[in-house]
Amino acid sequence: MTRAIILVAALSAPFWSLSHPLWEVDDARYAEVPRAMAVSGDWALPRLNGFEYVEKPPLWYWLAAASYAALGVRESSGRLPLALLSLLTALGVWWLTSWLCPETAPPGEAPPKWTATLAVSTSLGFLALSHSITPDLPLTAFLTWCTALIIRALARPEDGRWAGPAAWVFAGLAFLSKGLIGLLFPCVWAAGLLVLFPALRRGWKGLAAPAGPLCFLLVAAPWFIMMEDRRPGFLRFFFVEQHFQRFLTPKYNRPGPWFFFLPVALVGLIPWTPLVLAGLGKAWREWRARSWRAPSLALWSLGVILFFSISSSKLATYILPAFPQLCILAALAASSVERRWVRHAAAGAGVLCLAASAAVLLPQVRSLAPAGAAWAGAAALASLGLGQLCALSRRWSIAGPASGALLALAAALCGLGLAEPLVSSRPVGRALAGRAGPRDLIYCYGTYLHGLPFYTGRPVDRLIYWVGELHYAARDPANADRFGDDSAIRALPLRGRTVFVVLRSSEASYFKTLVEPGALRSIESFGRWTLAEVARVPAGP
């Protein structure tokens, strides 16, 4: 009963606090783009702040826009599809593990399908991205099912007639979520399995049947064909600039050392990191014994991490598609009797979490966060640490870390709510929505808060000293009046129009020197951000 309660809690975790404020930057961006899509009625062309924004395929935007259309524009509507995709990922892990690892657990211990599902649902990286909107979790959900169906088709050729085409459908959905890697990863991995494991070769016909690629094209191709027709040159922009240049060059300014994703994975898999390492060891032993089950999962996960490690563009969220298979490996290790070092390693991590919890409460640290936020952070770390210490008990070695991770999530969500002025533009956005009239203008100075259009229902009229991911729009001479420098501020006030300027609080003193004396009607701080109101010049005859 306890095990079932914890698993239900883990599966429900992505639905906790759906209405929490949009976090800058990615969370707000990927909530705003579909809002603009739903409001405009143009479901073909994504837009950000009124500009075309086609760096990513549209599947996430369609899902969130449909949620807005059905439930209204609010944070909870934007996050509901993300929570459902998180649940879809967990169900994929359950289904794959249930037939791939049918071992009967020793008395009193959870079977592998329970452990794997619980592990993926309570790993820190998965919990974080189930509450922060990025395309990485949709990609992970579809790739989890794609890989599960590929293994099914190869391991059980009699099921290839349905598993093969279904795998191609999920590859198409992954392609529509984040582009070429949605096809590249499954194809390279499946080819590797056929080369390395002769026992799987008898199932290749199920994957190679013409129905599979046809299903992929029917899912993935129409939007790209339509976009090339509407915007000639789009395919070159999307594949050459957004894929090959992003991977091969530092053009997008997301550098990192070759080992960048190693600590990311070790931290993101907490509280299951020791078990995952044990699972990789089990995969190595099975490889030497010429078994394909655990090595095939390790090959997928390590391949994903290696691919992004050699890329010139690195973000911590990129390797989430490796987590489901790593958690299945953790479940395989958990079913082994050789777990003493794993329990002690988890307990050691728990001690570190408790030490970090105490450090967060030092006065020097508490002074950096709003009242209560530091205490919430300390509670999250303490919950995580105590859960890890439970690994010392065989009875609680799985339930304890999972419960600690869920309690840590609850505390973290409370802390982020208390820290809203530091992490979200909602306070300043709501203030703007109540003050700015239809003829008034909104500027952003030195930054761009992606959540402002979401909370105000209108784009920012001018971006001063900021281009970011809108660098393609900034190159178009037709958009010259939407971007600017200090001269745009020195030109204030404007006749007949009040201008509201959002900027970093740290730049408020310099900003005041740019505005004509007497024109600054008010200036108000909202945590990291400041809202300045520059009075209009009365309209003349």
C-alpha positions in Angstrom: 0.0 0.0 0.0 2.8 2.5 0.9 4.5 1.7 -2.4 1.3 2.4 -4.4 0.7 5.7 -2.5 4.2 6.9 -3.3 3.9 5.9 -7.0 0.6 7.7 -7.3 2.1 10.8 -5.7 5.1 10.6 -8.1 2.8 10.3 -11.1 0.7 13.3 -9.9 3.7 15.5 -9.2 3.8 17.2 -12.6 0.2 18.4 -11.9 1.2 20.1 -8.6 1.0 23.9 -8.6 0.2 24.3 -12.3 -0.7 27.9 -11.8 2.7 29.0 -10.4 4.1 32.1 -12.2 6.0 31.8 -15.4 9.7 31.7 -14.9 12.1 33.6 -17.0 13.4 32.8 -19.6 12.4 29.5 -21.3 9.3 28.7 -19.3 7.8 32.1 -20.1 8.9 32.0 -23.8 7.3 28.6 -24.4 4.1 29.7 -22.7 3.9 32.9 -24.6 4.5 31.7 -28.1 1.4 29.4 -28.1 -0.7 32.1 -26.4 0.1 34.4 -29.3 -0.8 31.6 -31.7 -4.1 30.9 -30.0 -5.0 34.6 -29.9 -4.0 35.4 -33.5 -5.6 32.3 -35.0 -2.5 31.6 -37.1 -1.5 28.1 -36.0 1.0 27.7 -38.8 3.6 30.4 -38.0 4.9 30.7 -34.4 5.5 34.3 -33.2 7.4 35.8 -30.3 6.7 39.4 -29.3 5.0 39.8 -32.7 8.0 38.6 -34.7 8.2 35.3 -36.6 9.9 32.7 -34.3 10.6 29.4 -36.1 13.7 28.1 -34.4 11.7 25.1 -33.1 9.0 23.0 -34.7 5.4 23.7 -33.7 4.1 20.6 -31.9 4.5 22.0 -28.4 3.0 25.3 -29.5 0.0 23.5 -31.0 -0.6 21.5 -27.8 -0.4 24.5 -25.5 -2.5 26.7 -27.9 -5.2 24.0 -27.9 -5.1 24.0 -24.1 -5.5 27.8 -24.1 -8.3 27.7 -26.6 -10.2 25.1 -24.5 -9.4 26.3 -21.0 -8.5 30.0 -21.3 -5.2 31.8 -21.2 -3.6 31.2 -17.8 -0.5 29.5 -16.5 -2.3 26.3 -15.6 -3.6 25.9 -19.1 -0.1 26.4 -20.5 1.4 23.7 -18.2 -1.3 21.1 -18.5 0.0 19.6 -21.7 3.5 19.4 -20.1 2.1 17.5 -17.1 0.3 15.1 -19.4 3.5 14.5 -21.4 5.3 13.9 -18.2 2.8 11.2 -17.4 3.1 9.8 -20.9 6.9 9.4 -20.3 6.3 7.6 -17.0 3.8 5.3 -18.7 6.3 4.5 -21.5 8.9 3.5 -18.9 6.3 1.3 -17.1 5.3 -0.4 -20.3 8.9 -1.0 -21.6 10.1 -2.3 -18.2 7.1 -4.5 -17.7 8.0 -6.8 -20.6 11.7 -6.1 -21.0 12.5 -6.8 -17.3 9.8 -9.2 -16.2 11.9 -10.4 -13.2 10.0 -11.2 -10.0 11.2 -9.0 -7.2 12.3 -10.6 -3.9 9.6 -10.5 -1.1 9.1 -7.0 0.2 10.8 -5.3 -2.7 9.3 -3.5 -5.7 9.4 -5.1 -9.2 11.6 -3.3 -11.8 8.6 -1.6 -13.5 7.7 0.1 -10.3 11.2 1.1 -9.4 11.9 2.4 -12.9 8.7 4.4 -13.1 9.2 5.8 -9.7 12.9 6.7 -10.4 12.1 8.6 -13.6 9.2 10.4 -12.0 11.2 11.6 -9.0 14.6 12.3 -10.5 15.5 16.0 -10.0 16.0 16.7 -13.7 12.7 15.2 -14.7 10.8 16.9 -11.8 12.3 20.3 -12.8 11.4 20.0 -16.4 7.9 18.7 -15.7 7.2 22.2 -14.2 9.3 24.4 -16.5 8.2 24.5 -20.1 10.8 23.6 -22.7 10.7 21.4 -25.8 13.0 18.8 -24.1 10.3 17.1 -22.1 7.9 16.6 -25.1 10.9 15.3 -27.0 11.7 12.9 -24.2 8.1 11.6 -24.0 8.0 10.8 -27.7 11.5 9.3 -27.8 10.8 7.2 -24.8 7.9 5.5 -26.6 9.9 5.4 -29.9 12.7 3.5 -28.3 10.4 1.2 -26.4 8.6 0.3 -29.7 11.9 -0.2 -31.5 13.1 -2.7 -29.0 9.7 -4.4 -29.1 9.9 -4.8 -32.9 13.5 -6.1 -32.7 13.1 -8.4 -29.7 9.7 -9.7 -30.7 9.5 -9.9 -34.5 5.9 -11.1 -34.4 4.9 -7.7 -33.0 6.9 -5.8 -35.7 3.8 -5.2 -37.9 2.4 -2.8 -35.3 5.4 -1.8 -33.2 7.5 -0.8 -36.2 5.0 1.8 -37.7 4.2 3.0 -34.2 7.9 3.7 -33.6 8.0 5.8 -36.7 4.9 7.7 -35.6 6.6 8.6 -32.4 9.7 9.5 -34.2 7.6 11.9 -36.3 6.2 13.5 -33.1 9.7 13.8 -31.7 10.8 15.5 -35.0 7.9 17.9 -34.7 9.0 18.6 -31.1 12.6 19.6 -31.6 13.7 18.8 -35.1 16.3 16.5 -36.7 17.4 14.7 -33.5 13.9 13.2 -33.2 14.8 11.1 -36.3 18.6 10.9 -36.0 18.8 9.4 -32.5 16.4 6.5 -33.0 17.8 5.6 -36.5 21.4 5.6 -35.4 20.6 3.7 -32.2 18.5 1.1 -34.0 21.3 0.6 -36.6 23.8 0.2 -33.7 21.6 -2.5 -32.1 21.4 -4.4 -35.4 25.2 -4.3 -35.8 26.1 -5.1 -32.2 23.5 -7.7 -31.2 22.9 -10.5 -33.7 20.0 -11.8 -31.6 18.0 -8.6 -32.6 18.5 -8.8 -36.3 15.6 -11.1 -37.0 13.3 -8.1 -36.1 14.6 -5.6 -38.6 11.8 -6.2 -41.2 9.2 -4.7 -38.8 11.2 -1.4 -38.7 12.1 -1.4 -42.4 8.6 -2.0 -43.7 7.5 0.9 -46.0 4.5 1.7 -43.8 6.9 3.1 -41.1 8.6 5.8 -43.1 5.3 6.7 -44.7 3.8 7.2 -41.2 6.8 9.4 -40.3 6.3 11.6 -43.3 2.6 11.9 -42.8 3.2 13.2 -39.3 6.4 15.3 -39.7 6.5 16.6 -43.3 3.3 18.7 -43.9 4.3 21.7 -41.7 7.8 21.9 -43.2 6.4 21.8 -46.7 3.9 24.5 -45.9 6.5 26.7 -44.3 8.9 26.4 -47.3 6.0 27.4 -49.5 5.1 30.4 -47.3 8.7 31.4 -46.6 11.1 30.2 -49.4 14.4 29.4 -47.8 12.9 28.2 -44.6 14.3 24.7 -44.9 17.8 26.0 -45.2 17.3 28.3 -42.3 15.9 25.5 -40.1 18.2 22.7 -40.9 21.5 24.5 -41.8 21.4 27.3 -39.3 19.3 25.9 -36.5 20.9 22.4 -36.6 24.3 22.1 -38.2 25.6 25.6 -37.3 24.2 25.2 -33.8 26.0 21.9 -33.4 29.2 22.7 -35.1 29.9 26.3 -34.3 29.7 28.6 -31.3 27.3 30.9 -33.1 24.6 30.7 -30.5 26.9 31.4 -27.5 26.1 28.3 -25.4 29.6 27.0 -24.9 30.8 24.4 -22.3 33.6 22.0 -21.7 33.5 18.5 -23.0 32.5 17.1 -19.6 29.7 19.7 -19.1 26.9 17.0 -19.1 28.6 14.7 -16.7 27.9 16.7 -13.6 24.5 17.7 -15.1 23.6 14.0 -15.3 24.9 13.2 -11.9 22.9 16.0 -10.3 19.8 15.6 -12.5 19.5 11.9 -11.6 19.5 12.5 -7.8 18.3 10.7 -5.7 19.0 7.7 -8.1 22.5 8.5 -9.2 24.2 5.7 -7.3 21.7 3.2 -8.6 22.2 4.5 -12.1 25.9 4.0 -11.9 25.3 0.5 -10.6 23.0 0.0 -13.6 25.7 1.1 -16.0 28.0 -1.4 -14.3 25.4 -4.1 -14.8 25.1 -3.2 -18.5 28.9 -3.6 -18.8 28.7 -7.0 -17.3 25.9 -8.1 -19.6 27.8 -6.7 -22.6 30.7 -9.0 -21.7 28.2 -11.9 -21.4 26.8 -11.0 -24.9 23.4 -10.1 -23.6 21.6 -7.1 -25.2 19.0 -6.0 -22.7 20.8 -3.6 -20.4 23.5 -2.7 -22.9 20.9 -1.5 -25.4 19.5 0.9 -22.8 23.0 2.1 -21.9 23.9 2.5 -25.6 20.9 4.9 -26.0 21.6 7.0 -22.9 25.4 7.3 -23.4 24.9 8.0 -27.0 22.6 11.0 -26.2 25.0 12.4 -23.7 28.0 11.9 -26.0 26.2 13.6 -28.9 25.5 16.7 -26.9 28.9 16.6 -25.2 30.7 17.1 -28.6 28.2 19.8 -29.6 29.2 23.5 -29.6 25.9 24.4 -28.0 25.2 23.1 -24.5 22.2 23.5 -22.2 21.6 21.4 -19.1 18.1 20.4 -20.4 19.4 18.8 -23.6 20.2 15.3 -22.1 16.7 14.7 -20.5 16.0 12.1 -23.3 18.7 9.9 -21.7 17.0 9.8 -18.3 14.2 7.2 -18.8 16.6 4.5 -20.0 19.0 5.3 -17.2 16.2 4.9 -14.7 15.4 1.5 -16.1 19.0 0.6 -15.6 18.7 1.8 -12.0 15.7 -0.5 -11.6 17.7 -3.5 -12.9 20.5 -2.7 -10.4 17.9 -2.3 -7.6 16.7 -5.8 -8.2 20.3 -7.1 -7.7 21.6 -8.2 -4.3 24.9 -6.3 -4.8 23.7 -3.0 -3.5 25.6 -2.3 -0.3 27.9 0.3 -1.8 24.9 1.9 -3.5 23.1 2.4 -0.2 26.2 3.9 1.4 26.8 6.2 -1.6 23.2 7.4 -1.4 23.6 8.0 2.4 26.8 10.0 1.7 24.9 12.2 -0.8 22.2 12.6 1.9 24.8 14.0 4.3 25.9 16.5 1.7 22.3 17.6 1.1 21.9 18.1 4.8 25.1 20.1 5.0 23.9 22.2 2.0 20.6 22.7 3.8 22.3 24.1 6.8 24.5 26.4 4.6 21.4 27.9 2.9 20.3 29.2 6.3 23.5 31.1 7.0 22.7 34.9 7.3 24.9 35.7 4.3 22.8 33.4 2.1 19.3 34.2 3.5 19.9 37.9 2.8 20.1 37.2 -0.9 16.5 35.7 -1.1 13.1 37.0 -0.1 11.7 36.2 3.3 10.9 32.5 3.5 12.4 31.5 0.2 15.7 30.5 1.9 13.8 28.4 4.4 11.9 26.7 1.7 15.2 25.9 -0.1 16.7 24.6 3.1 13.6 22.4 3.6 13.9 21.1 0.0 17.6 20.1 0.5 16.8 18.6 4.0 14.0 16.5 2.5 16.3 15.3 -0.2 19.0 14.5 2.3 16.8 12.6 4.7 15.3 10.6 1.8 18.8 9.6 0.7 19.7 8.5 4.2 16.7 6.2 4.1 18.7 4.2 1.5 20.6 2.6 4.4 17.5 0.6 5.2 16.7 -2.1 2.6 13.0 -1.7 3.3 13.1 2.1 2.5 15.9 2.1 0.0 13.5 2.9 -2.8 10.5 4.5 -1.1 12.7 6.8 1.1 14.6 8.6 -1.7 11.4 8.9 -3.8 9.5 10.4 -0.9 12.4 12.8 -0.1 12.4 14.0 -3.7 8.7 14.6 -3.7 8.9 16.6 -0.5 11.8 18.5 -1.9 9.7 19.4 -4.9 6.8 20.6 -2.8 9.2 22.8 -0.7 10.9 24.1 -3.9 7.6 25.1 -5.5 6.7 27.0 -2.3 10.1 28.7 -2.3 9.8 29.7 -5.9 6.4 31.2 -5.2 7.9 33.3 -2.4 10.8 34.3 -4.7 8.4 35.3 -7.5 9.8 38.9 -8.0 13.3 37.3 -8.6 12.2 34.6 -11.0 9.1 35.8 -12.8 7.9 38.9 -14.6 4.3 38.4 -13.3 4.3 41.2 -10.8 5.6 43.8 -13.2 3.4 42.4 -16.0 0.3 42.7 -13.9 1.2 46.2 -12.9 1.7 47.1 -16.6 -1.6 45.5 -17.6 -3.4 47.7 -15.1 -1.7 51.0 -16.1 -0.9 51.0 -19.8 -3.6 52.2 -22.1 -4.2 51.1 -25.7 -2.2 54.1 -27.1 0.6 53.9 -24.5 3.9 52.2 -25.4 5.9 49.5 -23.5 9.7 49.5 -23.8 12.2 47.0 -22.4 15.7 48.4 -21.7 18.7 46.2 -21.6 16.6 43.1 -21.3 13.5 41.4 -22.5 11.0 39.7 -20.1 9.4 36.9 -22.1 6.4 36.8 -19.8 5.4 40.4 -20.3 3.3 39.8 -23.4 1.6 36.9 -21.6 0.6 39.0 -18.7 -0.2 42.2 -20.6 -1.8 40.6 -23.6 0.3 42.7 -26.0 3.8 42.7 -27.3 6.6 44.9 -26.1 6.7 47.9 -28.5 10.5 48.5 -28.5 13.5 46.5 -27.3 16.5 48.7 -26.3 19.9 47.1 -26.2 18.5 43.6 -26.5 18.3 41.3 -29.5 18.7 37.7 -28.1 16.9 35.0 -30.1 15.2 37.7 -32.1 18.4 38.5 -34.0 16.8 37.5 -37.3 14.0 39.9 -36.8 16.5 42.7 -35.9 18.3 42.3 -39.2 15.1 43.2 -41.2 15.0 46.9 -41.9 11.2 46.7 -41.6 11.7 46.2 -37.9 14.1 49.0 -37.3 11.6 50.9 -35.1 11.1 47.9 -32.8 14.8 47.9 -31.7 17.0 50.8 -30.4 19.6 52.2 -28.1 19.9 55.1 -25.6 18.7 57.6 -28.3 15.3 56.0 -28.0 15.2 56.8 -24.3 16.6 60.3 -24.8 13.8 61.0 -27.3 11.2 60.7 -24.5 8.7 62.0 -23.6 6.5 61.4 -26.6 3.6 63.6 -27.6 0.2 62.1 -26.7 1.7 58.8 -25.4 2.9 57.6 -22.1 5.9 55.2 -22.3 6.4 52.4 -19.7 10.0 51.1 -19.5 10.9 47.8 -17.9 14.6 47.4 -16.9 16.8 45.7 -14.5 16.7 47.3 -11.0 20.5 47.5 -11.1 20.4 49.9 -14.1 17.7 52.2 -12.7 20.2 54.9 -11.6 21.8 55.1 -15.1 18.4 55.1 -16.7 17.3 58.2 -14.8 20.2 60.1 -16.3 18.8 59.5 -19.8 15.3 60.8 -19.2 14.5 64.5 -19.5 14.1 66.1 -16.0 10.5 66.2 -14.9 9.3 63.6 -17.5 9.7 60.6 -15.2 6.3 60.3 -13.5 7.1 57.3 -11.4 9.6 54.5 -10.9 8.8 51.4 -9.0 10.8 48.3 -8.1 9.5 44.7 -8.5 12.4 42.6 -7.2 14.9 42.3 -10.0 12.9 44.5 -12.3 12.0 48.2 -12.3 9.0 49.8 -14.0 9.4 53.4 -15.0 6.6 55.6 -16.3 7.6 58.5 -18.6 4.8 61.0 -18.9 3.5 62.0 -22.3 3.7 65.5 -23.7 0.2 66.9 -24.1 -1.0 66.6 -27.7 -0.9 69.9 -29.4 -3.3 71.4 -31.9 
